[in-house]
Amino acid sequence: VNYLDQAAASAPGKIILIGEHFVVHGSYAVAAAINKRAKVTILGAKGKVSSIISGKEKSRLFAQDSSFAAIKAVSRCFFKEFGKPKENITIKIESEIPRGSGLGSSAAISIAASAALSRFYGLELESEKILGVAMDGEKAVHGNPSGIDTATSLKGGMILFKKNVCCKSINLNRSLQFLIVYSGVERTTSRLVSKVARRKNSFPSQFSFLTEASSFASLELVEAISRCDLPYLGALMNLSQAALSWIGASTPKLDFLIEELLRRDDCYGAKLTGAGGGGSVIGLPKPDKVGAVLSTVSKHFELAFLASTPQDGLRWE
Ligand code: PMV
């Protein structure tokens, strides 16, 4: 095999502006890449076994345990398709995206790993193929992912997404700024996705109408963005939060955080982002309140930051 000594790629985390959970059941949704990234580097022939390292954590690449589930699944998928490596490799992960925060950490790692492996082995894979391999990593972590996280991480910018149907970049007439606050509560997406599926079973017709309404609101949100109509964009985020609460994705801590963002009229809208049950909240701050609202939430929460969109997707490093 004609492989390099070293290859690296990075990919961004994401926020979902509208449509999470419902997107698993066929709704449109809108997501944007953020300014926190995961970088994966593949190093050749180091050590006696192939391994994965991230900070102080380490694991054997082919160990059958639950550590580094995304990277292991991506590697298994890659080597199954393109042949097992003859030399040992080390996979190094450097990520700015907190794990279990609802900001798409596993998707970013999976995309970066899929791309870095393909470059290391001298393969010029098309982005669809990189995405396909990365989806194995997402499945290992999430069970039944819609694919919105990996698609956003690969493409960057902002996308309108519908499972197996649509993945379209949204043109932004001007940059938009979102406030992102991590609640500090780590959770697993698959548990939340199963909880929502039980809710769907208990209320099938209400859930199905809400899924349609979520689709409609997602398309409205795209329109609001193209008109730069921030008050309406915020209102659609608030509406989305109400629906997410009803399906059981919110928590008292997230509700408190959202109220903080909406208090004093600082934000046009605020909602949980991603699977909920913990994780993160996003707000759309009024342009003249950005500094004030950031300093207020920073008093209560360790990780609060601004993300302007568009941001790059997959990048070769
Ligand atoms: O919390 P995250 O980053 O794993 O976001 C998951 C988004 C869901 O809609 C809840 C699941 C999915 O696969 O779309």
Residues whose N, C-alpha, C, O or C-beta is under 5 A from the ligand:
A	BS01	PMV	E20 H21 V23 V24 G102 L103 G104 N144 P145 S146 G147 I148 T189 T273 G274 A275 G276
